[in-house]
Amino acid sequence: VWSWAGDSSAGSQDKWIAYDDDICDKLERAFSKNQKTVKLDKERYVDMTDRTTIVQRRYDDPSKRRAVKREDTSSSSSSSTSSSSTSSSSSSTTTSSSSSTPSSSSTALKRKIDDDDVV
């Protein structure tokens, strides 16, 4: 499962939102092939250049970014690789068990991904 850091009501990027199944499959294929970038839509792409800090960026302003998290669902433990980026100049990576539950609404997710304020 692949998720991106969405904005909470407080305005922080601390809410994990799952990509829809088609995007998750596309990201997983790219990850397994060691691709560096994956186009999401005409405005956004996922940057996998540094696999420990995977981020979603905008084509028109690559300094705008959101953390992307990959959860390995094939193992019995629910380990995840997540990257955190709240500014364009700093980021950190953690590997931990995920306790947050991504949104299950594909319609809401697609609408959120298409919004201009999401990178």
N, CA, C and O atoms as a GROMACS GRO file, in nm:
protein
  476
    1VAL      N    1   0.084  -0.118   0.000
    1VAL     CA    2   0.000   0.000   0.000
    1VAL      C    3   0.089   0.124   0.000
    1VAL      O    4   0.184   0.133   0.078
    2TRP      N    5   0.057   0.216  -0.085
    2TRP     CA    6   0.130   0.342  -0.096
    2TRP      C    7   0.038   0.454  -0.050
    2TRP      O    8  -0.079   0.458  -0.085
    3SER      N    9   0.092   0.545   0.029
    3SER     CA   10   0.015   0.657   0.083
    3SER      C   11   0.097   0.785   0.071
    3SER      O   12   0.219   0.782   0.063
    4TRP      N   13   0.026   0.896   0.071
    4TRP     CA   14   0.093   1.027   0.069
    4TRP      C   15   0.046   1.108   0.190
    4TRP      O   16  -0.063   1.087   0.242
    5ALA      N   17   0.132   1.199   0.232
    5ALA     CA   18   0.105   1.281   0.350
    5ALA      C   19   0.010   1.394   0.314
    5ALA      O   20   0.047   1.489   0.244
    6GLY      N   21  -0.111   1.382   0.364
    6GLY     CA   22  -0.212   1.485   0.342
    6GLY      C   23  -0.217   1.582   0.458
    6GLY      O   24  -0.159   1.556   0.564
    7ASP      N   25  -0.285   1.691   0.438
    7ASP     CA   26  -0.296   1.794   0.540
    7ASP      C   27  -0.407   1.760   0.640
    7ASP      O   28  -0.518   1.725   0.600
    8SER      N   29  -0.376   1.770   0.767
    8SER     CA   30  -0.477   1.754   0.871
    8SER      C   31  -0.550   1.887   0.886
    8SER      O   32  -0.516   1.985   0.820
    9SER      N   33  -0.651   1.890   0.972
    9SER     CA   34  -0.725   2.014   0.993
    9SER      C   35  -0.636   2.123   1.052
    9SER      O   36  -0.667   2.241   1.041
   10ALA      N   37  -0.525   2.082   1.116
   10ALA     CA   38  -0.431   2.178   1.173
   10ALA      C   39  -0.336   2.234   1.066
   10ALA      O   40  -0.258   2.325   1.094
   11GLY      N   41  -0.343   2.180   0.945
   11GLY     CA   42  -0.259   2.228   0.837
   11GLY      C   43  -0.124   2.160   0.826
   11GLY      O   44  -0.041   2.200   0.745
   12SER      N   45  -0.101   2.056   0.906
   12SER     CA   46   0.025   1.982   0.900
   12SER      C   47   0.009   1.862   0.809
   12SER      O   48  -0.100   1.807   0.794
   13GLN      N   49   0.119   1.821   0.748
   13GLN     CA   50   0.118   1.701   0.665
   13GLN      C   51   0.137   1.579   0.754
   13GLN      O   52   0.244   1.518   0.755
   14ASP      N   53   0.034   1.545   0.828
   14ASP     CA   54   0.046   1.435   0.924
   14ASP      C   55  -0.068   1.335   0.913
   14ASP      O   56  -0.096   1.262   1.008
   15LYS      N   57  -0.132   1.332   0.799
   15LYS     CA   58  -0.244   1.241   0.776
   15LYS      C   59  -0.213   1.158   0.652
   15LYS      O   60  -0.203   1.212   0.542
   16TRP      N   61  -0.199   1.027   0.667
   16TRP     CA   62  -0.165   0.940   0.554
   16TRP      C   63  -0.290   0.906   0.475
   16TRP      O   64  -0.389   0.859   0.531
   17ILE      N   65  -0.284   0.930   0.344
   17ILE     CA   66  -0.396   0.903   0.254
   17ILE      C   67  -0.348   0.805   0.147
   17ILE      O   68  -0.250   0.831   0.077
   18ALA      N   69  -0.417   0.692   0.136
   18ALA     CA   70  -0.376   0.588   0.041
   18ALA      C   71  -0.405   0.632  -0.102
   18ALA      O   72  -0.508   0.692  -0.132
   19TYR      N   73  -0.310   0.600  -0.191
   19TYR     CA   74  -0.336   0.617  -0.334
   19TYR      C   75  -0.436   0.510  -0.374
   19TYR      O   76  -0.450   0.408  -0.306
   20ASP      N   77  -0.508   0.533  -0.485
   20ASP     CA   78  -0.601   0.430  -0.530
   20ASP      C   79  -0.522   0.309  -0.581
   20ASP      O   80  -0.401   0.317  -0.602
   21ASP      N   81  -0.591   0.198  -0.600
   21ASP     CA   82  -0.525   0.071  -0.634
   21ASP      C   83  -0.441   0.078  -0.761
   21ASP      O   84  -0.332   0.022  -0.766
   22ASP      N   85  -0.491   0.148  -0.863
   22ASP     CA   86  -0.415   0.159  -0.989
   22ASP      C   87  -0.282   0.231  -0.967
   22ASP      O   88  -0.179   0.188  -1.020
   23ILE      N   89  -0.284   0.338  -0.891
   23ILE     CA   90  -0.161   0.413  -0.863
   23ILE      C   91  -0.068   0.328  -0.776
   23ILE      O   92   0.053   0.326  -0.798
   24CYS      N   93  -0.123   0.259  -0.677
   24CYS     CA   94  -0.040   0.172  -0.592
   24CYS      C   95   0.031   0.067  -0.676
   24CYS      O   96   0.150   0.042  -0.657
   25ASP      N   97  -0.041   0.006  -0.770
   25ASP     CA   98   0.020  -0.095  -0.858
   25ASP      C   99   0.130  -0.033  -0.944
   25ASP      O  100   0.236  -0.092  -0.961
   26LYS      N  101   0.104   0.085  -0.997
   26LYS     CA  102   0.202   0.156  -1.080
   26LYS      C  103   0.328   0.189  -0.999
   26LYS      O  104   0.439   0.171  -1.047
   27LEU      N  105   0.309   0.238  -0.876
   27LEU     CA  106   0.422   0.273  -0.790
   27LEU      C  107   0.501   0.148  -0.750
   27LEU      O  108   0.624   0.150  -0.747
   28GLU      N  109   0.431   0.041  -0.720
   28GLU     CA  110   0.498  -0.083  -0.680
   28GLU      C  111   0.581  -0.141  -0.796
   28GLU      O  112   0.693  -0.187  -0.774
   29ARG      N  113   0.527  -0.139  -0.917
   29ARG     CA  114   0.603  -0.186  -1.034
   29ARG      C  115   0.728  -0.101  -1.054
   29ARG      O  116   0.837  -0.154  -1.077
   30ALA      N  117   0.712   0.030  -1.044
   30ALA     CA  118   0.826   0.121  -1.061
   30ALA      C  119   0.931   0.099  -0.952
   30ALA      O  120   1.051   0.099  -0.979
   31PHE      N  121   0.885   0.079  -0.829
   31PHE     CA  122   0.976   0.057  -0.716
   31PHE      C  123   1.056  -0.071  -0.738
   31PHE      O  124   1.177  -0.074  -0.714
   32SER      N  125   0.990  -0.177  -0.782
   32SER     CA  126   1.059  -0.305  -0.802
   32SER      C  127   1.157  -0.300  -0.919
   32SER      O  128   1.252  -0.378  -0.925
   33LYS      N  129   1.134  -0.207  -1.013
   33LYS     CA  130   1.224  -0.191  -1.129
   33LYS      C  131   1.329  -0.082  -1.105
   33LYS      O  132   1.406  -0.048  -1.196
   34ASN      N  133   1.332  -0.028  -0.983
   34ASN     CA  134   1.427   0.078  -0.947
   34ASN      C  135   1.415   0.203  -1.033
   34ASN      O  136   1.515   0.270  -1.060
   35GLN      N  137   1.293   0.236  -1.076
   35GLN     CA  138   1.271   0.360  -1.150
   35GLN      C  139   1.294   0.478  -1.058
   35GLN      O  140   1.273   0.468  -0.937
   36LYS      N  141   1.337   0.588  -1.115
   36LYS     CA  142   1.365   0.708  -1.037
   36LYS      C  143   1.242   0.796  -1.018
   36LYS      O  144   1.224   0.857  -0.913
   37THR      N  145   1.157   0.803  -1.120
   37THR     CA  146   1.036   0.886  -1.111
   37THR      C  147   0.917   0.812  -1.170
   37THR      O  148   0.931   0.726  -1.256
   38VAL      N  149   0.799   0.848  -1.120
   38VAL     CA  150   0.674   0.789  -1.168
   38VAL      C  151   0.572   0.902  -1.185
   38VAL      O  152   0.542   0.973  -1.090
   39LYS      N  153   0.521   0.917  -1.305
   39LYS     CA  154   0.421   1.022  -1.332
   39LYS      C  155   0.288   0.980  -1.272
   39LYS      O  156   0.240   0.869  -1.297
   40LEU      N  157   0.228   1.068  -1.192
   40LEU     CA  158   0.096   1.042  -1.133
   40LEU      C  159  -0.014   1.101  -1.220
   40LEU      O  160  -0.114   1.036  -1.247
   41ASP      N  161   0.007   1.224  -1.262
   41ASP     CA  162  -0.087   1.294  -1.349
   41ASP      C  163  -0.010   1.406  -1.418
   41ASP      O  164   0.112   1.410  -1.410
   42LYS      N  165  -0.081   1.496  -1.484
   42LYS     CA  166  -0.011   1.601  -1.560
   42LYS      C  167   0.061   1.701  -1.471
   42LYS      O  168   0.147   1.776  -1.518
   43GLU      N  169   0.028   1.703  -1.342
   43GLU     CA  170   0.088   1.800  -1.251
   43GLU      C  171   0.187   1.741  -1.150
   43GLU      O  172   0.271   1.814  -1.097
   44ARG      N  173   0.178   1.611  -1.124
   44ARG     CA  174   0.256   1.551  -1.013
   44ARG      C  175   0.327   1.424  -1.053
   44ARG      O  176   0.287   1.351  -1.144
   45TYR      N  177   0.436   1.399  -0.980
   45TYR     CA  178   0.511   1.274  -0.998
   45TYR      C  179   0.568   1.233  -0.863
   45TYR      O  180   0.578   1.314  -0.771
   46VAL      N  181   0.604   1.105  -0.853
   46VAL     CA  182   0.669   1.055  -0.733
   46VAL      C  183   0.817   1.040  -0.763
   46VAL      O  184   0.855   0.976  -0.861
   47ASP      N  185   0.899   1.100  -0.679
   47ASP     CA  186   1.044   1.097  -0.692
   47ASP      C  187   1.099   0.986  -0.603
   47ASP      O  188   1.093   0.994  -0.480
   48MET      N  189   1.154   0.882  -0.667
   48MET     CA  190   1.212   0.768  -0.596
   48MET      C  191   1.363   0.765  -0.608
   48MET      O  192   1.426   0.661  -0.590
   49THR      N  193   1.423   0.879  -0.639
   49THR     CA  194   1.567   0.886  -0.655
   49THR      C  195   1.638   0.837  -0.530
   49THR      O  196   1.731   0.757  -0.538
   50ASP      N  197   1.595   0.885  -0.416
   50ASP     CA  198   1.647   0.838  -0.287
   50ASP      C  199   1.537   0.752  -0.226
   50ASP      O  200   1.437   0.803  -0.176
   51ARG      N  201   1.555   0.622  -0.230
   51ARG     CA  202   1.449   0.529  -0.190
   51ARG      C  203   1.419   0.534  -0.040
   51ARG      O  204   1.322   0.473   0.004
   52THR      N  205   1.499   0.602   0.036
   52THR     CA  206   1.470   0.616   0.179
   52THR      C  207   1.385   0.739   0.208
   52THR      O  208   1.326   0.750   0.315
   53THR      N  209   1.378   0.832   0.113
   53THR     CA  210   1.294   0.951   0.128
   53THR      C  211   1.215   0.973  -0.001
   53THR      O  212   1.246   1.064  -0.079
   54ILE      N  213   1.116   0.892  -0.023
   54ILE     CA  214   1.033   0.901  -0.143
   54ILE      C  215   0.934   1.015  -0.123
   54ILE      O  216   0.868   1.024  -0.019
   55VAL      N  217   0.924   1.101  -0.223
   55VAL     CA  218   0.836   1.218  -0.213
   55VAL      C  219   0.754   1.236  -0.340
   55VAL      O  220   0.793   1.193  -0.448
   56GLN      N  221   0.640   1.301  -0.323
   56GLN     CA  222   0.556   1.342  -0.435
   56GLN      C  223   0.589   1.487  -0.463
   56GLN      O  224   0.591   1.570  -0.372
   57ARG      N  225   0.615   1.520  -0.590
   57ARG     CA  226   0.653   1.656  -0.629
   57ARG      C  227   0.562   1.707  -0.739
   57ARG      O  228   0.491   1.630  -0.805
   58ARG      N  229   0.567   1.837  -0.758
   58ARG     CA  230   0.495   1.902  -0.868
   58ARG      C  231   0.594   1.930  -0.981
   58ARG      O  232   0.709   1.966  -0.956
   59TYR      N  233   0.547   1.914  -1.104
   59TYR     CA  234   0.632   1.947  -1.219
   59TYR      C  235   0.662   2.096  -1.224
   59TYR      O  236   0.774   2.135  -1.257
   60ASP      N  237   0.564   2.180  -1.191
   60ASP     CA  238   0.583   2.324  -1.202
   60ASP      C  239   0.665   2.383  -1.088
   60ASP      O  240   0.715   2.495  -1.099
   61ASP      N  241   0.680   2.310  -0.978
   61ASP     CA  242   0.760   2.357  -0.865
   61ASP      C  243   0.809   2.236  -0.784
   61ASP      O  244   0.747   2.201  -0.683
   62PRO      N  245   0.918   2.173  -0.826
   62PRO     CA  246   0.968   2.053  -0.759
   62PRO      C  247   1.007   2.074  -0.613
   62PRO      O  248   1.025   1.977  -0.539
   63SER      N  249   1.020   2.200  -0.570
   63SER     CA  250   1.053   2.222  -0.428
   63SER      C  251   0.933   2.194  -0.339
   63SER      O  252   0.948   2.169  -0.219
   64LYS      N  253   0.813   2.198  -0.396
   64LYS     CA  254   0.694   2.160  -0.320
   64LYS      C  255   0.688   2.008  -0.319
   64LYS      O  256   0.697   1.944  -0.424
   65ARG      N  257   0.673   1.952  -0.201
   65ARG     CA  258   0.672   1.807  -0.194
   65ARG      C  259   0.592   1.757  -0.075
   65ARG      O  260   0.567   1.829   0.022
   66ARG      N  261   0.553   1.632  -0.086
   66ARG     CA  262   0.484   1.563   0.021
   66ARG      C  263   0.550   1.427   0.038
   66ARG      O  264   0.597   1.366  -0.058
   67ALA      N  265   0.554   1.381   0.161
   67ALA     CA  266   0.612   1.250   0.189
   67ALA      C  267   0.524   1.142   0.129
   67ALA      O  268   0.402   1.155   0.122
   68VAL      N  269   0.588   1.034   0.086
   68VAL     CA  270   0.518   0.916   0.036
   68VAL      C  271   0.565   0.798   0.119
   68VAL      O  272   0.683   0.785   0.150
   69LYS      N  273   0.471   0.712   0.154
   69LYS     CA  274   0.502   0.596   0.238
   69LYS      C  275   0.462   0.469   0.165
   69LYS      O  276   0.355   0.459   0.105
   70ARG      N  277   0.552   0.371   0.171
   70ARG     CA  278   0.525   0.238   0.114
   70ARG      C  279   0.515   0.140   0.228
   70ARG      O  280   0.608   0.126   0.308
   71GLU      N  281   0.402   0.071   0.237
   71GLU     CA  282   0.384  -0.031   0.339
   71GLU      C  283   0.393  -0.167   0.271
   71GLU      O  284   0.325  -0.194   0.173
   72ASP      N  285   0.478  -0.252   0.325
   72ASP     CA  286   0.495  -0.386   0.271
   72ASP      C  287   0.385  -0.475   0.326
   72ASP      O  288   0.383  -0.507   0.445
   73THR      N  289   0.293  -0.515   0.240
   73THR     CA  290   0.181  -0.597   0.284
   73THR      C  291   0.206  -0.746   0.264
   73THR      O  292   0.122  -0.828   0.300
   74SER      N  293   0.323  -0.782   0.209
   74SER     CA  294   0.351  -0.923   0.182
   74SER      C  295   0.405  -0.997   0.304
   74SER      O  296   0.400  -1.120   0.308
   75SER      N  297   0.456  -0.925   0.404
   75SER     CA  298   0.509  -0.991   0.522
   75SER      C  299   0.405  -0.994   0.633
   75SER      O  300   0.305  -0.922   0.628
   76SER      N  301   0.429  -1.078   0.733
   76SER     CA  302   0.334  -1.091   0.842
   76SER      C  303   0.334  -0.969   0.932
   76SER      O  304   0.232  -0.938   0.994
   77SER      N  305   0.446  -0.899   0.942
   77SER     CA  306   0.448  -0.775   1.021
   77SER      C  307   0.412  -0.660   0.930
   77SER      O  308   0.433  -0.666   0.809
   78SER      N  309   0.358  -0.556   0.986
   78SER     CA  310   0.316  -0.443   0.904
   78SER      C  311   0.421  -0.334   0.910
   78SER      O  312   0.395  -0.223   0.956
   79SER      N  313   0.540  -0.366   0.861
   79SER     CA  314   0.645  -0.266   0.859
   79SER      C  315   0.621  -0.170   0.743
   79SER      O  316   0.559  -0.206   0.643
   80SER      N  317   0.669  -0.051   0.760
   80SER     CA  318   0.651   0.048   0.655
   80SER      C  319   0.776   0.132   0.643
   80SER      O  320   0.850   0.151   0.739
   81THR      N  321   0.796   0.181   0.522
   81THR     CA  322   0.903   0.277   0.499
   81THR      C  323   0.834   0.408   0.472
   81THR      O  324   0.753   0.420   0.381
   82SER      N  325   0.867   0.506   0.551
   82SER     CA  326   0.804   0.635   0.530
   82SER      C  327   0.909   0.742   0.525
   82SER      O  328   1.016   0.731   0.584
   83SER      N  329   0.875   0.847   0.453
   83SER     CA  330   0.965   0.960   0.448
   83SER      C  331   0.887   1.081   0.492
   83SER      O  332   0.768   1.094   0.464
   84SER      N  333   0.954   1.168   0.561
   84SER     CA  334   0.888   1.287   0.612
   84SER      C  335   0.954   1.409   0.553
   84SER      O  336   1.077   1.422   0.558
   85SER      N  337   0.875   1.498   0.497
   85SER     CA  338   0.932   1.621   0.443
   85SER      C  339   0.832   1.733   0.461
   85SER      O  340   0.726   1.734   0.399
   86THR      N  341   0.866   1.826   0.545
   86THR     CA  342   0.777   1.939   0.568
   86THR      C  343   0.831   2.067   0.507
   86THR      O  344   0.759   2.167   0.501
   87SER      N  345   0.954   2.066   0.462
   87SER     CA  346   1.007   2.182   0.392
   87SER      C  347   1.085   2.133   0.273
   87SER      O  348   1.111   2.013   0.261
   88SER      N  349   1.123   2.222   0.184
   88SER     CA  350   1.192   2.181   0.064
   88SER      C  351   1.340   2.154   0.088
   88SER      O  352   1.408   2.107  -0.003
   89SER      N  353   1.391   2.184   0.206
   89SER     CA  354   1.534   2.166   0.227
   89SER      C  355   1.568   2.059   0.330
   89SER      O  356   1.686   2.028   0.347
   90SER      N  357   1.471   2.002   0.400
   90SER     CA  358   1.506   1.901   0.498
   90SER      C  359   1.408   1.786   0.494
   90SER      O  360   1.290   1.804   0.465
   91SER      N  361   1.458   1.666   0.525
   91SER     CA  362   1.372   1.549   0.531
   91SER      C  363   1.438   1.445   0.618
   91SER      O  364   1.560   1.445   0.635
   92SER      N  365   1.357   1.355   0.672
   92SER     CA  366   1.410   1.246   0.750
   92SER      C  367   1.331   1.121   0.717
   92SER      O  368   1.219   1.130   0.667
   93THR      N  369   1.388   1.006   0.744
   93THR     CA  370   1.324   0.880   0.712
   93THR      C  371   1.314   0.794   0.835
   93THR      O  372   1.405   0.789   0.917
   94THR      N  373   1.202   0.726   0.846
   94THR     CA  374   1.185   0.633   0.955
   94THR      C  375   1.126   0.504   0.902
   94THR      O  376   1.052   0.505   0.804
   95THR      N  377   1.158   0.396   0.967
   95THR     CA  378   1.094   0.269   0.938
   95THR      C  379   1.029   0.225   1.066
   95THR      O  380   1.095   0.207   1.168
   96SER      N  381   0.898   0.207   1.060
   96SER     CA  382   0.825   0.174   1.181
   96SER      C  383   0.698   0.101   1.146
   96SER      O  384   0.662   0.089   1.029
   97SER      N  385   0.630   0.052   1.247
   97SER     CA  386   0.498  -0.006   1.226
   97SER      C  387   0.400   0.107   1.209
   97SER      O  388   0.405   0.207   1.280
   98SER      N  389   0.312   0.091   1.114
   98SER     CA  390   0.216   0.196   1.087
   98SER      C  391   0.092   0.176   1.173
   98SER      O  392   0.034   0.068   1.176
   99SER      N  393   0.052   0.282   1.240
   99SER     CA  394  -0.067   0.273   1.322
   99SER      C  395  -0.181   0.356   1.265
   99SER      O  396  -0.293   0.352   1.316
  100SER      N  397  -0.153   0.433   1.160
  100SER     CA  398  -0.258   0.514   1.102
  100SER      C  399  -0.331   0.435   0.996
  100SER      O  400  -0.273   0.346   0.933
  101THR      N  401  -0.456   0.466   0.976
  101THR     CA  402  -0.536   0.398   0.877
  101THR      C  403  -0.562   0.492   0.761
  101THR      O  404  -0.626   0.595   0.778
  102PRO      N  405  -0.510   0.458   0.641
  102PRO     CA  406  -0.532   0.544   0.526
  102PRO      C  407  -0.680   0.548   0.489
  102PRO      O  408  -0.757   0.457   0.520
  103SER      N  409  -0.718   0.656   0.424
  103SER     CA  410  -0.856   0.674   0.378
  103SER      C  411  -0.892   0.564   0.279
  103SER      O  412  -0.810   0.526   0.196
  104SER      N  413  -1.013   0.514   0.287
  104SER     CA  414  -1.055   0.408   0.197
  104SER      C  415  -1.138   0.459   0.081
  104SER      O  416  -1.178   0.379  -0.004
  105SER      N  417  -1.163   0.586   0.074
  105SER     CA  418  -1.249   0.640  -0.031
  105SER      C  419  -1.168   0.679  -0.153
  105SER      O  420  -1.098   0.781  -0.153
  106SER      N  421  -1.177   0.598  -0.260
  106SER     CA  422  -1.104   0.627  -0.383
  106SER      C  423  -1.153   0.755  -0.448
  106SER      O  424  -1.074   0.830  -0.504
  107THR      N  425  -1.282   0.780  -0.443
  107THR     CA  426  -1.338   0.900  -0.503
  107THR      C  427  -1.281   1.025  -0.437
  107THR      O  428  -1.239   1.118  -0.504
  108ALA      N  429  -1.280   1.025  -0.305
  108ALA     CA  430  -1.226   1.140  -0.232
  108ALA      C  431  -1.078   1.154  -0.260
  108ALA      O  432  -1.027   1.265  -0.272
  109LEU      N  433  -1.007   1.041  -0.269
  109LEU     CA  434  -0.864   1.044  -0.296
  109LEU      C  435  -0.836   1.101  -0.434
  109LEU      O  436  -0.749   1.187  -0.449
  110LYS      N  437  -0.908   1.054  -0.534
  110LYS     CA  438  -0.885   1.105  -0.669
  110LYS      C  439  -0.913   1.255  -0.674
  110LYS      O  440  -0.839   1.330  -0.738
  111ARG      N  441  -1.020   1.299  -0.606
  111ARG     CA  442  -1.050   1.442  -0.603
  111ARG      C  443  -0.938   1.517  -0.535
  111ARG      O  444  -0.899   1.624  -0.582
  112LYS      N  445  -0.884   1.464  -0.425
  112LYS     CA  446  -0.776   1.528  -0.351
  112LYS      C  447  -0.649   1.534  -0.435
  112LYS      O  448  -0.580   1.636  -0.435
  113ILE      N  449  -0.618   1.427  -0.509
  113ILE     CA  450  -0.498   1.424  -0.592
  113ILE      C  451  -0.508   1.528  -0.703
  113ILE      O  452  -0.408   1.589  -0.740
  114ASP      N  453  -0.628   1.548  -0.757
  114ASP     CA  454  -0.645   1.643  -0.865
  114ASP      C  455  -0.648   1.788  -0.820
  114ASP      O  456  -0.633   1.877  -0.903
  115ASP      N  457  -0.665   1.814  -0.690
  115ASP     CA  458  -0.667   1.951  -0.641
  115ASP      C  459  -0.531   2.017  -0.663
  115ASP      O  460  -0.427   1.953  -0.645
  116ASP      N  461  -0.531   2.144  -0.700
  116ASP     CA  462  -0.406   2.216  -0.726
  116ASP      C  463  -0.321   2.234  -0.604
  116ASP      O  464  -0.199   2.246  -0.617
  117ASP      N  465  -0.378   2.238  -0.484
  117ASP     CA  466  -0.299   2.263  -0.364
  117ASP      C  467  -0.226   2.140  -0.315
  117ASP      O  468  -0.148   2.148  -0.220
  118VAL      N  469  -0.249   2.026  -0.377
  118VAL     CA  470  -0.178   1.903  -0.338
  118VAL      C  471  -0.063   1.884  -0.433
  118VAL      O  472  -0.078   1.898  -0.554
  119VAL      N  473   0.051   1.852  -0.380
  119VAL     CA  474   0.170   1.833  -0.462
  119VAL      C  475   0.199   1.688  -0.482
  119VAL      O  476   0.296   1.654  -0.549
   0.00000   0.00000   0.00000
